[in-house]
Amino acid sequence: YSVTLPAARGDITDHNGTVLARDTTVYDLALCVPAPPGTDLQQTLKTLEQLNLGGKDVETQLAAFCSAVSAGELTIARNLTGEERQALLDAGLPQSGAVRLTARGSRSWPQGDLAPHLLGGTGPMNETQWQTLRDQGLPMDAEIGQWGVESACDGLLRGRDGTLKVTADRSTGARAPTVTQTPQAGNALVLTLDADLQRT
């Protein structure tokens, strides 16, 4: 199976280099199926339940996932807090290979609500946008610039996702990951805007 390695979206700065928009790293949690050697799927689920990660219906999601694919990763939690990540590490789940923490970028605006009409924002594609952009290899759930500079310069800012190919042995659960395409971060965009003048 293949796993997407998200590319960081490029920063937007004013002409002095003050960052107006950037990607902040957030972490998602994926359950590895089948359970890797040395791990027990039921015990992993029990530990996740004790840590209160993944919600109440992980077993239902897992059953549906297993009926559709023979091996892969089931995303069970998004935007984990630092405390949640530390709890997972303390429980030894990422180290064992039973789960995988996936880093991805989430858009943030260090200057708060400065010039939102100009900077714009990002969001998931709609069906019409996907019909236009799917030839560029974007998945249906990709986030793109939806208005303002984020939209006008989306191709420049977006970057290109990478791919991690994982070969999983269904009988033993052993995995062999290989990066087949390294993610390429988007380009930075420098505006003629002066943040201090705009704030004034």
Beta strands, then each sheet from edge to edge (+ up, - down):
strand 1: 2-5
strand 2: 12-13
strand 3: 19-33
strand 4: 72-77
strand 5: 99-108
strand 6: 121-124
strand 7: 143-147
strand 8: 162-168
strand 9: 175-181
strand 10: 189-190
sheet 1: 1+ 8- 9+
sheet 2: 4+ 3- 2+ 10+
sheet 3: 4+ 3- 5+
sheet 4: 6+ 7-
end
